Amino acid sequence: MRPFALTLCAVSRLSREAFVSSSLLARSLAVMPQAWLPRISLLVDNGPPHPTTGLSEAYNQFLDQAPAGAFLLFVHDDVYLHDWFFVQRLEEAFTRFDVVGLAGNRAPDLRQPSWALRFDGDEAPLGWQDPSQLSGAVGHGDPARPSVTLYGPCPAACPLLDGLFLAVNVDALRAASVRFDPRFRFHGYDLDFCRAATAAGLRVGTWPIAVTHASGGSFGAEDWKHAARLYKAKWGDAP
């Protein structure tokens, strides 16, 4: 059996120096045993005054660069990884799934542009989808004092996952011709990708790994609404 080859992939608006010194992701990696860390691949300076690459395009570039037999972890730069054993956790997760996340929905309402929330026709939030179908856990806010949201039982097969942390089996994606749609630049890419993976017969699900995410999302912003409309138009689920 070939060794488990994981590469952590992150995209950041920060310079390389600022990413290393101040991003939550880099700060969490800095306190982990170096022997347990995966290979790390970064796209930095991804914002004004430099040209901006959308997450889907960047993630496809990471996929294209990955060798056969590789596994990639796409994680936001404002995520703090608390679990020193996250590489081992993912190796275990890939015995069951081809795409792994931390939070998802076991029976999502596919008419909604979210794995967890409901929205009206103007994309205003209406509350949670069925809470009994949610899976996983994510901390939010300050990593030293996170507010942990327990969504539901985990691990679990989930057609839709949150994109703050997505790990993939590169060989499985290539065999199924699954990629990220570059039209989804910073919103909706995770839902669209999970829909494509599920439609292709890949195994998608959650796994217990402790993290804190500084962002609570940007629901209601115009670019989010644009992605929501694009998602619904692409998949044809809108009522």
ChimeraX commands (.cxc) that place a marker at each C-alpha (Angstrom):
marker #1 position 0.00,0.00,0.00 radius 0.5
marker #1 position 1.37,3.42,-0.96 radius 0.5
marker #1 position 1.87,5.96,1.87 radius 0.5
marker #1 position -0.90,8.46,2.54 radius 0.5
marker #1 position 0.11,11.62,0.62 radius 0.5
marker #1 position -1.84,14.66,1.83 radius 0.5
marker #1 position -1.28,18.23,0.65 radius 0.5
marker #1 position -2.93,21.11,2.48 radius 0.5
marker #1 position -4.01,23.78,-0.04 radius 0.5
marker #1 position -4.94,27.32,0.97 radius 0.5
marker #1 position -5.71,30.59,-0.82 radius 0.5
marker #1 position -5.17,33.92,0.89 radius 0.5
marker #1 position -5.36,37.63,0.17 radius 0.5
marker #1 position -2.40,38.07,2.52 radius 0.5
marker #1 position 1.22,38.21,1.47 radius 0.5
marker #1 position 3.26,35.10,2.23 radius 0.5
marker #1 position 4.89,36.86,5.19 radius 0.5
marker #1 position 1.55,38.07,6.58 radius 0.5
marker #1 position -0.03,34.66,6.03 radius 0.5
marker #1 position 2.71,32.94,8.03 radius 0.5
marker #1 position 2.69,35.49,10.85 radius 0.5
marker #1 position -0.99,36.29,11.27 radius 0.5
marker #1 position -3.42,33.88,9.57 radius 0.5
marker #1 position -5.28,31.52,11.88 radius 0.5
marker #1 position -4.40,28.58,9.67 radius 0.5
marker #1 position -0.64,29.22,9.78 radius 0.5
marker #1 position -0.73,29.94,13.50 radius 0.5
marker #1 position -2.38,26.60,14.17 radius 0.5
marker #1 position 0.07,24.71,11.96 radius 0.5
marker #1 position 3.01,26.38,13.71 radius 0.5
marker #1 position 2.23,24.70,17.05 radius 0.5
marker #1 position 1.79,21.21,15.61 radius 0.5
marker #1 position 4.58,18.61,15.58 radius 0.5
marker #1 position 6.45,19.22,12.34 radius 0.5
marker #1 position 6.78,15.49,11.63 radius 0.5
marker #1 position 2.98,15.19,11.50 radius 0.5
marker #1 position 2.34,18.02,9.05 radius 0.5
marker #1 position 1.39,17.41,5.42 radius 0.5
marker #1 position 2.90,19.12,2.42 radius 0.5
marker #1 position 1.54,22.67,2.13 radius 0.5
marker #1 position 0.68,24.48,-1.11 radius 0.5
marker #1 position -0.33,28.15,-1.04 radius 0.5
marker #1 position -1.73,30.80,-3.34 radius 0.5
marker #1 position -1.02,34.11,-1.59 radius 0.5
marker #1 position -1.36,37.80,-2.54 radius 0.5
marker #1 position -4.73,36.81,-4.01 radius 0.5
marker #1 position -6.38,40.20,-3.80 radius 0.5
marker #1 position -5.99,43.89,-4.67 radius 0.5
marker #1 position -3.76,45.29,-6.03 radius 0.5
marker #1 position -2.97,41.88,-7.55 radius 0.5
marker #1 position -5.33,39.97,-9.89 radius 0.5
marker #1 position -7.77,37.84,-7.94 radius 0.5
marker #1 position -8.21,34.13,-8.66 radius 0.5
marker #1 position -11.54,32.60,-7.62 radius 0.5
marker #1 position -11.44,29.67,-5.22 radius 0.5
marker #1 position -12.80,27.24,-7.81 radius 0.5
marker #1 position -10.10,28.18,-10.31 radius 0.5
marker #1 position -7.39,27.98,-7.66 radius 0.5
marker #1 position -8.63,24.62,-6.37 radius 0.5
marker #1 position -8.65,23.25,-9.93 radius 0.5
marker #1 position -5.05,24.40,-10.31 radius 0.5
marker #1 position -4.12,22.49,-7.15 radius 0.5
marker #1 position -5.93,19.44,-8.53 radius 0.5
marker #1 position -4.10,19.68,-11.85 radius 0.5
marker #1 position -0.73,19.85,-10.08 radius 0.5
marker #1 position -1.41,16.85,-7.82 radius 0.5
marker #1 position 0.26,13.54,-8.68 radius 0.5
marker #1 position -1.60,10.27,-8.94 radius 0.5
marker #1 position -2.44,8.81,-5.55 radius 0.5
marker #1 position -2.60,12.22,-3.86 radius 0.5
marker #1 position -5.15,13.57,-1.41 radius 0.5
marker #1 position -5.80,17.31,-1.09 radius 0.5
marker #1 position -7.23,19.34,1.79 radius 0.5
marker #1 position -8.76,22.67,0.74 radius 0.5
marker #1 position -9.06,24.84,3.83 radius 0.5
marker #1 position -9.78,28.54,4.39 radius 0.5
marker #1 position -6.98,30.67,5.81 radius 0.5
marker #1 position -9.21,31.84,8.70 radius 0.5
marker #1 position -9.60,28.29,10.03 radius 0.5
marker #1 position -7.68,27.24,13.16 radius 0.5
marker #1 position -6.91,23.51,13.23 radius 0.5
marker #1 position -7.06,22.30,16.83 radius 0.5
marker #1 position -6.57,18.60,16.08 radius 0.5
marker #1 position -2.86,17.70,15.96 radius 0.5
marker #1 position -3.87,14.37,14.43 radius 0.5
marker #1 position -5.85,15.82,11.52 radius 0.5
marker #1 position -3.72,14.03,8.89 radius 0.5
marker #1 position -4.38,10.68,10.57 radius 0.5
marker #1 position -8.07,11.55,10.91 radius 0.5
marker #1 position -8.27,12.19,7.17 radius 0.5
marker #1 position -6.44,8.98,6.31 radius 0.5
marker #1 position -9.12,7.17,8.31 radius 0.5
marker #1 position -11.89,9.22,6.66 radius 0.5
marker #1 position -10.79,8.26,3.16 radius 0.5
marker #1 position -11.40,4.60,3.90 radius 0.5
marker #1 position -15.08,5.55,3.89 radius 0.5
marker #1 position -15.43,8.69,1.74 radius 0.5
marker #1 position -13.96,10.27,-1.42 radius 0.5
marker #1 position -14.86,13.82,-0.35 radius 0.5
marker #1 position -14.63,14.75,3.35 radius 0.5
marker #1 position -15.90,17.78,5.25 radius 0.5
marker #1 position -16.62,18.81,8.82 radius 0.5
marker #1 position -20.26,19.87,8.55 radius 0.5
marker #1 position -23.03,18.86,6.19 radius 0.5
marker #1 position -26.60,17.76,5.65 radius 0.5
marker #1 position -27.68,14.13,5.31 radius 0.5
marker #1 position -30.94,15.05,3.52 radius 0.5
marker #1 position -30.68,18.66,2.30 radius 0.5
marker #1 position -33.44,20.61,0.61 radius 0.5
marker #1 position -31.78,20.82,-2.79 radius 0.5
marker #1 position -33.93,23.81,-3.73 radius 0.5
marker #1 position -31.96,25.87,-1.21 radius 0.5
marker #1 position -28.60,27.57,-1.99 radius 0.5
marker #1 position -27.20,26.33,1.33 radius 0.5
marker #1 position -26.36,23.04,2.99 radius 0.5
marker #1 position -28.03,24.12,6.24 radius 0.5
marker #1 position -30.22,27.23,5.92 radius 0.5
marker #1 position -33.50,28.07,4.17 radius 0.5
marker #1 position -34.06,31.22,2.10 radius 0.5
marker #1 position -37.03,32.93,0.51 radius 0.5
marker #1 position -37.25,33.89,-3.17 radius 0.5
marker #1 position -35.21,37.04,-2.54 radius 0.5
marker #1 position -32.47,35.01,-0.79 radius 0.5
marker #1 position -33.36,36.32,2.67 radius 0.5
marker #1 position -32.67,33.74,5.41 radius 0.5
marker #1 position -35.65,31.91,6.94 radius 0.5
marker #1 position -33.86,29.70,9.47 radius 0.5
marker #1 position -32.51,26.19,9.55 radius 0.5
marker #1 position -33.43,23.29,7.33 radius 0.5
marker #1 position -34.41,20.13,9.25 radius 0.5
marker #1 position -31.95,20.15,12.19 radius 0.5
marker #1 position -32.27,16.39,12.64 radius 0.5
marker #1 position -30.49,15.85,9.31 radius 0.5
marker #1 position -27.42,17.99,10.03 radius 0.5
marker #1 position -24.03,16.45,10.78 radius 0.5
marker #1 position -20.70,17.50,12.27 radius 0.5
marker #1 position -19.37,20.30,14.44 radius 0.5
marker #1 position -17.48,23.57,13.88 radius 0.5
marker #1 position -16.21,26.18,16.32 radius 0.5
marker #1 position -16.73,29.85,15.47 radius 0.5
marker #1 position -15.04,33.06,16.59 radius 0.5
marker #1 position -11.89,33.23,18.70 radius 0.5
marker #1 position -9.94,29.94,18.67 radius 0.5
marker #1 position -9.02,30.49,22.33 radius 0.5
marker #1 position -12.73,30.70,23.28 radius 0.5
marker #1 position -14.68,29.23,20.37 radius 0.5
marker #1 position -18.43,28.96,20.26 radius 0.5
marker #1 position -18.88,25.38,19.11 radius 0.5
marker #1 position -21.91,24.52,16.98 radius 0.5
marker #1 position -22.81,20.85,17.20 radius 0.5
marker #1 position -24.81,20.15,14.06 radius 0.5
marker #1 position -25.43,16.44,14.49 radius 0.5
marker #1 position -24.06,12.88,14.38 radius 0.5
marker #1 position -20.69,12.45,12.68 radius 0.5
marker #1 position -19.31,10.69,10.62 radius 0.5
marker #1 position -22.24,10.60,8.20 radius 0.5
marker #1 position -22.85,10.44,4.48 radius 0.5
marker #1 position -23.92,13.95,3.40 radius 0.5
marker #1 position -24.71,15.06,-0.17 radius 0.5
marker #1 position -23.76,18.65,0.75 radius 0.5
marker #1 position -20.82,19.89,2.85 radius 0.5
marker #1 position -19.58,23.24,4.10 radius 0.5
marker #1 position -16.59,24.48,2.11 radius 0.5
marker #1 position -14.45,25.80,4.98 radius 0.5
marker #1 position -12.67,22.40,4.99 radius 0.5
marker #1 position -12.95,20.01,2.05 radius 0.5
marker #1 position -10.60,17.05,1.57 radius 0.5
marker #1 position -10.62,15.04,-1.65 radius 0.5
marker #1 position -9.26,11.83,-3.14 radius 0.5
marker #1 position -7.62,13.09,-6.34 radius 0.5
marker #1 position -7.75,9.75,-8.16 radius 0.5
marker #1 position -11.46,9.36,-7.42 radius 0.5
marker #1 position -12.21,12.88,-8.71 radius 0.5
marker #1 position -10.25,12.30,-11.91 radius 0.5
marker #1 position -11.90,8.95,-12.56 radius 0.5
marker #1 position -15.31,10.59,-12.18 radius 0.5
marker #1 position -14.34,13.78,-14.13 radius 0.5
marker #1 position -15.37,15.96,-11.19 radius 0.5
marker #1 position -13.90,19.47,-10.86 radius 0.5
marker #1 position -14.84,22.84,-9.38 radius 0.5
marker #1 position -16.96,25.11,-11.59 radius 0.5
marker #1 position -14.97,28.38,-12.05 radius 0.5
marker #1 position -18.19,30.37,-12.34 radius 0.5
marker #1 position -18.48,30.01,-8.54 radius 0.5
marker #1 position -15.65,32.25,-7.43 radius 0.5
marker #1 position -16.03,32.65,-3.66 radius 0.5
marker #1 position -19.57,31.48,-2.88 radius 0.5
marker #1 position -21.53,28.37,-3.84 radius 0.5
marker #1 position -18.45,26.50,-5.04 radius 0.5
marker #1 position -18.78,23.96,-2.22 radius 0.5
marker #1 position -22.45,23.19,-2.89 radius 0.5
marker #1 position -21.89,22.91,-6.63 radius 0.5
marker #1 position -18.83,20.70,-6.15 radius 0.5
marker #1 position -20.63,18.37,-3.73 radius 0.5
marker #1 position -23.61,18.13,-6.09 radius 0.5
marker #1 position -21.27,17.16,-8.94 radius 0.5
marker #1 position -19.43,14.64,-6.77 radius 0.5
marker #1 position -22.64,13.05,-5.51 radius 0.5
marker #1 position -24.12,12.93,-9.02 radius 0.5
marker #1 position -20.97,11.13,-10.20 radius 0.5
marker #1 position -21.41,8.45,-7.54 radius 0.5
marker #1 position -18.59,9.59,-5.26 radius 0.5
marker #1 position -18.88,9.05,-1.52 radius 0.5
marker #1 position -19.32,12.40,0.29 radius 0.5
marker #1 position -19.48,12.79,4.07 radius 0.5
marker #1 position -18.42,14.36,7.35 radius 0.5
marker #1 position -15.66,13.39,9.74 radius 0.5
marker #1 position -14.92,14.59,13.32 radius 0.5
marker #1 position -11.95,17.01,13.29 radius 0.5
marker #1 position -11.82,19.96,15.69 radius 0.5
marker #1 position -11.45,23.42,14.10 radius 0.5
marker #1 position -12.51,27.02,14.70 radius 0.5
marker #1 position -13.67,29.19,11.80 radius 0.5
marker #1 position -13.40,32.94,12.27 radius 0.5
marker #1 position -16.02,33.74,9.62 radius 0.5
marker #1 position -19.73,33.23,10.01 radius 0.5
marker #1 position -20.46,33.57,6.30 radius 0.5
marker #1 position -21.65,36.46,4.13 radius 0.5
marker #1 position -25.28,35.61,3.47 radius 0.5
marker #1 position -27.12,38.57,2.00 radius 0.5
marker #1 position -24.14,40.11,0.21 radius 0.5
marker #1 position -24.73,40.77,-3.49 radius 0.5
marker #1 position -21.97,38.43,-4.62 radius 0.5
marker #1 position -23.45,35.66,-2.45 radius 0.5
marker #1 position -26.92,36.27,-3.92 radius 0.5
marker #1 position -25.46,36.13,-7.43 radius 0.5
marker #1 position -23.86,32.75,-6.67 radius 0.5
marker #1 position -27.12,31.49,-5.13 radius 0.5
marker #1 position -29.08,32.37,-8.28 radius 0.5
marker #1 position -26.41,30.78,-10.47 radius 0.5
marker #1 position -26.47,27.60,-8.39 radius 0.5
marker #1 position -30.25,27.26,-8.58 radius 0.5
marker #1 position -30.27,27.98,-12.31 radius 0.5
marker #1 position -27.54,25.41,-12.97 radius 0.5
marker #1 position -29.15,22.58,-11.03 radius 0.5
marker #1 position -32.75,23.41,-11.86 radius 0.5
marker #1 position -34.04,22.91,-8.32 radius 0.5
marker #1 position -35.75,26.26,-7.80 radius 0.5
marker #1 position -39.50,25.89,-7.17 radius 0.5
marker link #1:1,2 radius 0.2
marker link #1:2,3 radius 0.2
marker link #1:3,4 radius 0.2
marker link #1:4,5 radius 0.2
marker link #1:5,6 radius 0.2
marker link #1:6,7 radius 0.2
marker link #1:7,8 radius 0.2
marker link #1:8,9 radius 0.2
marker link #1:9,10 radius 0.2
marker link #1:10,11 radius 0.2
marker link #1:11,12 radius 0.2
marker link #1:12,13 radius 0.2
marker link #1:13,14 radius 0.2
marker link #1:14,15 radius 0.2
marker link #1:15,16 radius 0.2
marker link #1:16,17 radius 0.2
marker link #1:17,18 radius 0.2
marker link #1:18,19 radius 0.2
marker link #1:19,20 radius 0.2
marker link #1:20,21 radius 0.2
marker link #1:21,22 radius 0.2
marker link #1:22,23 radius 0.2
marker link #1:23,24 radius 0.2
marker link #1:24,25 radius 0.2
marker link #1:25,26 radius 0.2
marker link #1:26,27 radius 0.2
marker link #1:27,28 radius 0.2
marker link #1:28,29 radius 0.2
marker link #1:29,30 radius 0.2
marker link #1:30,31 radius 0.2
marker link #1:31,32 radius 0.2
marker link #1:32,33 radius 0.2
marker link #1:33,34 radius 0.2
marker link #1:34,35 radius 0.2
marker link #1:35,36 radius 0.2
marker link #1:36,37 radius 0.2
marker link #1:37,38 radius 0.2
marker link #1:38,39 radius 0.2
marker link #1:39,40 radius 0.2
marker link #1:40,41 radius 0.2
marker link #1:41,42 radius 0.2
marker link #1:42,43 radius 0.2
marker link #1:43,44 radius 0.2
marker link #1:44,45 radius 0.2
marker link #1:45,46 radius 0.2
marker link #1:46,47 radius 0.2
marker link #1:47,48 radius 0.2
marker link #1:48,49 radius 0.2
marker link #1:49,50 radius 0.2
marker link #1:50,51 radius 0.2
marker link #1:51,52 radius 0.2
marker link #1:52,53 radius 0.2
marker link #1:53,54 radius 0.2
marker link #1:54,55 radius 0.2
marker link #1:55,56 radius 0.2
marker link #1:56,57 radius 0.2
marker link #1:57,58 radius 0.2
marker link #1:58,59 radius 0.2
marker link #1:59,60 radius 0.2
marker link #1:60,61 radius 0.2
marker link #1:61,62 radius 0.2
marker link #1:62,63 radius 0.2
marker link #1:63,64 radius 0.2
marker link #1:64,65 radius 0.2
marker link #1:65,66 radius 0.2
marker link #1:66,67 radius 0.2
marker link #1:67,68 radius 0.2
marker link #1:68,69 radius 0.2
marker link #1:69,70 radius 0.2
marker link #1:70,71 radius 0.2
marker link #1:71,72 radius 0.2
marker link #1:72,73 radius 0.2
marker link #1:73,74 radius 0.2
marker link #1:74,75 radius 0.2
marker link #1:75,76 radius 0.2
marker link #1:76,77 radius 0.2
marker link #1:77,78 radius 0.2
marker link #1:78,79 radius 0.2
marker link #1:79,80 radius 0.2
marker link #1:80,81 radius 0.2
marker link #1:81,82 radius 0.2
marker link #1:82,83 radius 0.2
marker link #1:83,84 radius 0.2
marker link #1:84,85 radius 0.2
marker link #1:85,86 radius 0.2
marker link #1:86,87 radius 0.2
marker link #1:87,88 radius 0.2
marker link #1:88,89 radius 0.2
marker link #1:89,90 radius 0.2
marker link #1:90,91 radius 0.2
marker link #1:91,92 radius 0.2
marker link #1:92,93 radius 0.2
marker link #1:93,94 radius 0.2
marker link #1:94,95 radius 0.2
marker link #1:95,96 radius 0.2
marker link #1:96,97 radius 0.2
marker link #1:97,98 radius 0.2
marker link #1:98,99 radius 0.2
marker link #1:99,100 radius 0.2
marker link #1:100,101 radius 0.2
marker link #1:101,102 radius 0.2
marker link #1:102,103 radius 0.2
marker link #1:103,104 radius 0.2
marker link #1:104,105 radius 0.2
marker link #1:105,106 radius 0.2
marker link #1:106,107 radius 0.2
marker link #1:107,108 radius 0.2
marker link #1:108,109 radius 0.2
marker link #1:109,110 radius 0.2
marker link #1:110,111 radius 0.2
marker link #1:111,112 radius 0.2
marker link #1:112,113 radius 0.2
marker link #1:113,114 radius 0.2
marker link #1:114,115 radius 0.2
marker link #1:115,116 radius 0.2
marker link #1:116,117 radius 0.2
marker link #1:117,118 radius 0.2
marker link #1:118,119 radius 0.2
marker link #1:119,120 radius 0.2
marker link #1:120,121 radius 0.2
marker link #1:121,122 radius 0.2
marker link #1:122,123 radius 0.2
marker link #1:123,124 radius 0.2
marker link #1:124,125 radius 0.2
marker link #1:125,126 radius 0.2
marker link #1:126,127 radius 0.2
marker link #1:127,128 radius 0.2
marker link #1:128,129 radius 0.2
marker link #1:129,130 radius 0.2
marker link #1:130,131 radius 0.2
marker link #1:131,132 radius 0.2
marker link #1:132,133 radius 0.2
marker link #1:133,134 radius 0.2
marker link #1:134,135 radius 0.2
marker link #1:135,136 radius 0.2
marker link #1:136,137 radius 0.2
marker link #1:137,138 radius 0.2
marker link #1:138,139 radius 0.2
marker link #1:139,140 radius 0.2
marker link #1:140,141 radius 0.2
marker link #1:141,142 radius 0.2
marker link #1:142,143 radius 0.2
marker link #1:143,144 radius 0.2
marker link #1:144,145 radius 0.2
marker link #1:145,146 radius 0.2
marker link #1:146,147 radius 0.2
marker link #1:147,148 radius 0.2
marker link #1:148,149 radius 0.2
marker link #1:149,150 radius 0.2
marker link #1:150,151 radius 0.2
marker link #1:151,152 radius 0.2
marker link #1:152,153 radius 0.2
marker link #1:153,154 radius 0.2
marker link #1:154,155 radius 0.2
marker link #1:155,156 radius 0.2
marker link #1:156,157 radius 0.2
marker link #1:157,158 radius 0.2
marker link #1:158,159 radius 0.2
marker link #1:159,160 radius 0.2
marker link #1:160,161 radius 0.2
marker link #1:161,162 radius 0.2
marker link #1:162,163 radius 0.2
marker link #1:163,164 radius 0.2
marker link #1:164,165 radius 0.2
marker link #1:165,166 radius 0.2
marker link #1:166,167 radius 0.2
marker link #1:167,168 radius 0.2
marker link #1:168,169 radius 0.2
marker link #1:169,170 radius 0.2
marker link #1:170,171 radius 0.2
marker link #1:171,172 radius 0.2
marker link #1:172,173 radius 0.2
marker link #1:173,174 radius 0.2
marker link #1:174,175 radius 0.2
marker link #1:175,176 radius 0.2
marker link #1:176,177 radius 0.2
marker link #1:177,178 radius 0.2
marker link #1:178,179 radius 0.2
marker link #1:179,180 radius 0.2
marker link #1:180,181 radius 0.2
marker link #1:181,182 radius 0.2
marker link #1:182,183 radius 0.2
marker link #1:183,184 radius 0.2
marker link #1:184,185 radius 0.2
marker link #1:185,186 radius 0.2
marker link #1:186,187 radius 0.2
marker link #1:187,188 radius 0.2
marker link #1:188,189 radius 0.2
marker link #1:189,190 radius 0.2
marker link #1:190,191 radius 0.2
marker link #1:191,192 radius 0.2
marker link #1:192,193 radius 0.2
marker link #1:193,194 radius 0.2
marker link #1:194,195 radius 0.2
marker link #1:195,196 radius 0.2
marker link #1:196,197 radius 0.2
marker link #1:197,198 radius 0.2
marker link #1:198,199 radius 0.2
marker link #1:199,200 radius 0.2
marker link #1:200,201 radius 0.2
marker link #1:201,202 radius 0.2
marker link #1:202,203 radius 0.2
marker link #1:203,204 radius 0.2
marker link #1:204,205 radius 0.2
marker link #1:205,206 radius 0.2
marker link #1:206,207 radius 0.2
marker link #1:207,208 radius 0.2
marker link #1:208,209 radius 0.2
marker link #1:209,210 radius 0.2
marker link #1:210,211 radius 0.2
marker link #1:211,212 radius 0.2
marker link #1:212,213 radius 0.2
marker link #1:213,214 radius 0.2
marker link #1:214,215 radius 0.2
marker link #1:215,216 radius 0.2
marker link #1:216,217 radius 0.2
marker link #1:217,218 radius 0.2
marker link #1:218,219 radius 0.2
marker link #1:219,220 radius 0.2
marker link #1:220,221 radius 0.2
marker link #1:221,222 radius 0.2
marker link #1:222,223 radius 0.2
marker link #1:223,224 radius 0.2
marker link #1:224,225 radius 0.2
marker link #1:225,226 radius 0.2
marker link #1:226,227 radius 0.2
marker link #1:227,228 radius 0.2
marker link #1:228,229 radius 0.2
marker link #1:229,230 radius 0.2
marker link #1:230,231 radius 0.2
marker link #1:231,232 radius 0.2
marker link #1:232,233 radius 0.2
marker link #1:233,234 radius 0.2
marker link #1:234,235 radius 0.2
marker link #1:235,236 radius 0.2
marker link #1:236,237 radius 0.2
marker link #1:237,238 radius 0.2
marker link #1:238,239 radius 0.2
view
